Amino acid sequence: MARCQFISIALLCTILIITNFTTKVVCHTKGLRPGQHVPINPFPENSTRAELIEKRFMKWVQFIGDLDHSIFKQAFNKVFPSYTITVDKNPTAGDFTSIQAALDSLPLINLVRVVIKVNAGTYTEKVSVTAMRAFVTIQGAGADRTVVQWGDTADTLGSRGQPIGTFNSATFAVNSAFFIARNITFKNTTPVPKPGAVGKQAVALRVSGDNAAFVGCKFLGAQDTLYDHIGRHYYKDCYIEGSVDFILAMLFLFMRDVMFMQ
């Protein structure tokens, strides 16, 4: 039994690494076997390409955000059940008083959906979701009620006395796959830089994991507010605010009902 669990965990690690560092689709080959392939029209009648993409993405969001979900579905959940953690500024009202502490409590290799409910309040902290802690949902009490903020810039000095750069200036950094955020604000408190200023990139959120979704969220900052770094990401009913190049996108992202303010 222990050997089977070890093999399952090793297999999952491989899957997560592949998913997190490539944008290719990993799937089985059943549909490619001779005599079994049936052509399917990818764009049904009366459906535009954009509408179809959104429907498929929302179907994925619903599936991946379900507490019953895991990489091996129901059978795997019998061994590794999903659960919810609560974060509250009041130590007696939740399991943790900071978002990072809640994330640090997860296994180094997270195998199932974990919902971290962040109650109303302003959380002044720098947060990072590590690469192997996949399947995390951050659920706020409302974008105007739950705020996570920090104030680093690209020229902020790190532990070795060197500027941390744009990549590490993020208030909230997502490095894992299958991340979801709902109803929360990500904010970089750095003020708008003066014209010609150098090294003032100040990221509110950086996403470096594949298959992430943000619904009902706000992203507030000045320069490079949203750093959409690596992977495929979906934004719906969101608000993004900045002054200079406030969206830095390098790969594929899909936005629906998103408001921009400069």
Backbone torsions as a table, in degrees:
resi	resn	phi	psi	omega
1	MET	NA	-45.3	-179.2
2	ALA	-64.0	-37.7	179.1
3	ARG	-64.9	-39.4	179.3
4	CYS	-63.8	-42.7	179.2
5	GLN	-63.8	-39.1	179.5
6	PHE	-63.5	-42.9	179.2
7	ILE	-63.8	-40.7	179.7
8	SER	-62.5	-42.9	-179.5
9	ILE	-66.2	-41.9	178.7
10	ALA	-62.2	-41.3	178.0
11	LEU	-63.3	-42.4	-179.6
12	LEU	-63.2	-41.1	178.6
13	CYS	-57.5	-43.7	179.2
14	THR	-61.8	-43.4	179.9
15	ILE	-62.7	-44.2	-178.2
16	LEU	-65.0	-40.3	179.8
17	ILE	-64.6	-43.4	178.2
18	ILE	-61.7	-45.4	-177.5
19	THR	-64.9	-36.9	-172.4
20	ASN	-79.4	-21.3	-173.6
21	PHE	-121.2	17.7	173.6
22	THR	-148.2	153.4	177.5
23	THR	-102.4	10.1	176.5
24	LYS	-77.5	155.2	179.6
25	VAL	-92.1	124.1	178.1
26	VAL	-96.8	124.0	-176.7
27	CYS	-150.7	172.9	176.6
28	HIS	-81.5	171.9	-175.0
29	THR	-111.6	16.1	-178.0
30	LYS	-55.7	-42.1	-177.2
31	GLY	-71.7	-7.7	-178.2
32	LEU	-102.5	-0.4	-179.5
33	ARG	-68.9	143.1	-178.6
34	PRO	-55.6	133.6	176.5
35	GLY	83.2	-5.9	-177.3
36	GLN	-113.4	-4.2	-176.7
37	HIS	-86.1	123.5	178.1
38	VAL	-116.9	115.8	-179.3
39	PRO	-58.9	136.2	179.2
40	ILE	-125.4	132.1	176.9
41	ASN	-70.3	114.1	-176.3
42	PRO	-70.3	-15.3	-178.7
43	PHE	-123.1	91.7	-178.7
44	PRO	-57.3	158.7	179.9
45	GLU	-59.5	142.8	179.0
46	ASN	66.4	23.5	178.6
47	SER	-130.5	123.3	178.1
48	THR	-78.9	163.7	-180.0
49	ARG	-59.8	-44.8	-179.2
50	ALA	-62.6	-41.9	-180.0
51	GLU	-64.3	-40.3	-179.8
52	LEU	-66.0	-42.3	178.3
53	ILE	-60.0	-44.5	-179.3
54	GLU	-64.4	-42.7	-179.6
55	LYS	-60.9	-44.0	180.0
56	ARG	-66.4	-39.6	-179.2
57	PHE	-67.7	-41.9	179.6
58	MET	-66.9	-34.3	175.7
59	LYS	-63.4	-40.4	176.9
60	TRP	-65.6	-43.2	179.7
61	VAL	-58.8	-44.4	-179.9
62	GLN	-63.4	-42.1	-179.1
63	PHE	-68.7	-49.1	-173.6
64	ILE	-71.2	-24.7	-179.5
65	GLY	-87.7	-4.6	-179.3
66	ASP	-71.0	136.0	179.1
67	LEU	-64.8	-17.9	179.6
68	ASP	-85.7	-1.2	-175.0
69	HIS	-83.7	142.7	165.7
70	SER	-152.6	171.5	-176.5
71	ILE	-64.4	-26.7	177.7
72	PHE	-112.0	17.5	173.7
73	LYS	59.2	-143.0	-166.5
74	GLN	-62.9	-43.8	-177.2
75	ALA	-60.8	-38.7	-178.9
76	PHE	-71.9	-33.5	-178.9
77	ASN	-67.1	-20.9	177.0
78	LYS	-66.6	-27.8	178.8
79	VAL	-93.2	-37.4	-177.7
80	PHE	-125.6	84.6	-177.2
81	PRO	-69.5	151.9	176.0
82	SER	-81.2	164.8	-178.6
83	TYR	-160.0	172.2	-178.3
84	THR	-122.8	140.8	176.6
85	ILE	-120.8	142.9	179.5
86	THR	-113.7	132.6	175.8
87	VAL	-112.4	130.6	179.3
88	ASP	-147.3	144.7	178.1
89	LYS	-62.1	-27.6	177.7
90	ASN	-86.8	116.9	-176.4
91	PRO	-58.1	-25.7	-177.5
92	THR	-86.8	-6.6	-175.1
93	ALA	-104.8	-3.3	-178.6
94	GLY	-151.7	-179.0	179.2
95	ASP	-82.8	-30.5	-180.0
96	PHE	-142.0	159.4	179.2
97	THR	-102.3	-2.8	177.3
98	SER	-138.5	152.3	179.9
99	ILE	-67.5	-41.1	-178.9
100	GLN	-63.6	-38.7	178.1
101	ALA	-62.4	-38.9	177.8
102	ALA	-64.6	-43.2	178.6
103	LEU	-64.9	-39.7	-179.5
104	ASP	-66.5	-19.3	179.6
105	SER	-78.2	-13.8	-179.1
106	LEU	-75.6	156.8	174.8
107	PRO	-58.7	150.3	178.9
108	LEU	-59.8	-32.2	173.0
109	ILE	-116.2	101.4	-176.5
110	ASN	-89.0	131.9	-170.7
111	LEU	-107.8	-15.3	-174.9
112	VAL	-135.5	167.8	178.6
113	ARG	-66.0	126.4	174.7
114	VAL	-121.6	124.5	178.0
115	VAL	-98.9	120.3	176.1
116	ILE	-103.3	105.6	179.5
117	LYS	-84.6	118.1	-178.5
118	VAL	-105.6	108.2	-177.9
119	ASN	-68.4	167.9	-176.1
120	ALA	-55.5	140.7	178.8
121	GLY	149.5	168.5	175.8
122	THR	-104.7	118.1	-176.9
123	TYR	-105.8	105.0	-178.2
124	THR	-89.9	94.2	-176.9
125	GLU	-161.3	156.3	175.7
126	LYS	-99.7	123.9	-170.3
127	VAL	-118.4	139.8	176.2
128	SER	-137.3	128.3	174.0
129	VAL	-98.2	112.0	-174.3
130	THR	-68.8	161.4	-168.4
131	ALA	-60.1	-35.2	-175.4
132	MET	-93.9	0.0	176.2
133	ARG	-93.1	73.9	-178.6
134	ALA	-83.4	175.5	175.0
135	PHE	61.7	38.0	179.3
136	VAL	-100.9	134.5	172.0
137	THR	-116.1	127.9	173.2
138	ILE	-104.0	115.8	-175.7
139	GLN	-114.8	108.5	178.2
140	GLY	-86.0	175.7	179.0
141	ALA	-91.6	5.5	-176.4
142	GLY	137.6	140.3	-176.0
143	ALA	-60.6	-27.9	178.7
144	ASP	-88.5	-6.5	-176.0
145	ARG	-113.0	-26.9	-179.8
146	THR	-118.4	116.7	-175.7
147	VAL	-130.1	132.0	170.1
148	VAL	-113.9	127.6	-172.4
149	GLN	-140.2	153.0	174.7
150	TRP	-158.8	172.0	-172.2
151	GLY	-133.1	34.2	178.6
152	ASP	-78.0	152.7	172.4
153	THR	-127.5	173.0	-178.6
154	ALA	-60.6	-29.7	-178.8
155	ASP	-93.2	7.2	173.0
156	THR	-63.8	134.9	-178.4
157	LEU	-80.2	134.9	178.7
158	GLY	-87.7	-168.8	-176.4
159	SER	-64.8	-23.0	179.7
160	ARG	-98.0	10.1	177.3
161	GLY	79.9	12.2	179.4
162	GLN	-110.8	150.4	177.3
163	PRO	-57.1	139.1	-175.8
164	ILE	-77.8	-20.5	178.8
165	GLY	83.2	167.9	-178.2
166	THR	-60.1	-43.1	-176.8
167	PHE	-54.9	-43.8	-175.7
168	ASN	-93.0	3.8	-179.9
169	SER	-82.2	-6.3	-173.8
170	ALA	-63.0	135.5	171.8
171	THR	-65.0	-43.7	-178.7
172	PHE	-129.7	120.4	-177.5
173	ALA	-116.5	126.1	178.1
174	VAL	-107.9	113.1	-179.6
175	ASN	-109.4	-1.4	-174.8
176	SER	-107.7	166.2	179.1
177	ALA	-87.9	160.4	173.8
178	PHE	59.7	41.5	178.5
179	PHE	-91.1	141.8	176.6
180	ILE	-133.1	137.2	172.9
181	ALA	-127.8	137.4	179.3
182	ARG	-135.0	134.5	167.2
183	ASN	55.7	53.5	179.5
184	ILE	-148.0	154.1	177.3
185	THR	-107.8	132.1	173.4
186	PHE	-107.2	122.6	-171.7
187	LYS	-133.4	135.8	167.7
188	ASN	-107.5	120.2	-171.0
189	THR	-81.8	-0.8	179.1
190	THR	-60.2	131.2	-179.8
191	PRO	-69.3	167.0	179.4
192	VAL	-60.6	128.5	-178.1
193	PRO	-71.3	155.5	176.0
194	LYS	-72.0	153.4	179.3
195	PRO	-54.9	130.2	178.6
196	GLY	85.8	-2.7	-179.7
197	ALA	-64.1	143.9	-177.8
198	VAL	-114.5	141.6	176.3
199	GLY	77.9	22.0	-176.9
200	LYS	-104.1	15.6	174.1
201	GLN	-60.1	129.7	-173.7
202	ALA	-137.6	94.9	-173.1
203	VAL	-82.9	132.5	174.0
204	ALA	-85.1	-45.0	178.9
205	LEU	-137.4	132.4	171.3
206	ARG	-119.2	131.8	178.5
207	VAL	-116.8	115.8	-179.3
208	SER	-122.6	18.2	178.0
209	GLY	-118.5	154.1	-177.8
210	ASP	-81.3	154.6	174.8
211	ASN	57.6	65.1	177.3
212	ALA	-115.7	150.4	180.0
213	ALA	-137.3	141.2	179.3
214	PHE	-131.0	121.2	-176.4
215	VAL	-127.7	125.8	177.6
216	GLY	66.5	33.9	-176.8
217	CYS	-108.8	159.3	173.5
218	LYS	-119.9	143.6	178.1
219	PHE	-127.2	112.3	-173.2
220	LEU	-118.8	132.6	177.8
221	GLY	-177.1	-161.9	-179.7
222	ALA	-117.8	-74.5	-178.6
223	GLN	-106.9	129.4	-179.2
224	ASP	58.1	48.0	-178.6
225	THR	-55.2	-50.8	-178.6
226	LEU	-112.1	116.7	179.4
227	TYR	-106.8	93.1	179.5
228	ASP	-86.9	91.4	-163.9
229	HIS	-84.2	-69.4	-175.4
230	ILE	-132.9	136.3	173.2
231	GLY	112.9	-176.1	179.8
232	ARG	-106.8	125.9	-171.1
233	HIS	-135.9	148.2	-176.5
234	TYR	-125.2	132.1	179.2
235	TYR	-125.5	128.2	179.4
236	LYS	-138.2	137.1	178.4
237	ASP	53.9	45.9	-178.0
238	CYS	-113.1	167.3	179.6
239	TYR	-132.3	127.0	-178.4
240	ILE	-124.5	126.2	-175.7
241	GLU	-128.0	136.2	177.3
242	GLY	-171.5	-177.1	-177.0
243	SER	-123.4	-37.4	-175.8
244	VAL	-129.4	118.3	177.4
245	ASP	43.6	51.3	-167.5
246	PHE	-78.3	-0.6	169.1
247	ILE	-125.5	119.2	178.6
248	LEU	-114.5	102.2	-175.3
249	ALA	-117.1	133.3	-176.6
250	MET	-116.2	-18.9	-179.1
251	LEU	-131.4	-136.9	-172.6
252	PHE	-97.7	127.0	172.1
253	LEU	-140.7	148.8	-179.8
254	PHE	-125.7	125.7	-178.1
255	MET	-119.0	139.0	177.9
256	ARG	-137.9	127.8	179.2
257	ASP	55.8	50.1	179.2
258	VAL	-109.9	132.7	179.8
259	MET	-102.7	136.1	178.6
260	PHE	-113.8	137.2	179.0
261	MET	-133.2	123.4	179.5
262	GLN	-114.7	NA	NA
